[in-house]
């Protein structure tokens, strides 16, 4: 559902890594970010993912998004 954020692709990230899971109003996801991204780019990716999640799952009370470095082999 939230496989990849367009903002993450544009900023060089890979969007949501692993799976976003829903449990009792909690959604947690790890966001793979390209090494060397500017803080403003990271913030934009996180904001975009949060907005998309809340639009798709209005009942979500807690959204935890963890940025991490993209360690996918090239």
N, C-alpha and C positions, 0 to 999 in steps of 0.2 A: 504494500500500500504506500509506504513512504520510502521507497527504494532509493531514490536519488532526487536531491533538490536541484532545480535548475540553477539556483544561485550558487550552489556548491560546485556544479560543473563549470560555471563561468569563472568562479574564483579559483578553480584548480583543485577543489576538494572532490571527494567521491560521494558526497551525500551521506545518507545514513548507512552505517556499516552494521552488519548483523541485522537483527530484526527489532522493530519497535514492538513492544508487547503491552497489552492492556490487562490490568488486573485491579479490580476495585477502584477504578478511577485514576490509576497510576499508569503513565506511559513513560517508559525509559528507553533510551536509544544512545548508541555511541556514534558520533559523527567523525568520519575519517577526513582529516584535513591535510592538504599538501604542505610539506615542509617549506618554511619561508613565507607563509601567508602573513599579510599584515593583520594586525589586531582588528582593524575595521572590517576586513574581509571575513574574519572568523566570526565576528559579532553579527554580520549580515547573514551568514549561513545559519547561525543558531536562531536568529530572529525569524528567518524565512521558514525553517523547519518547525519552530514553535507555532507560528501562524497557521501553517498547513495542517499540523496535527489538531490544533484547536478548532479549525474549520471543519475537519473531517470527523472529529470526535468531540462534540460540544459538551459531553458529560465528563470529560477528563478534568479531574480536579488538580492533579499534580502532574507536571511534565518535567522529567529530568533528562537533559541532553548533555552528554559528556563528550567534549571535543578530544580527539586523539590524533596522533600522526597516522597518515595512511601508510601502512606497511605492506601493501599489496606489491608483490614482485612485478617489476616492469615488463 
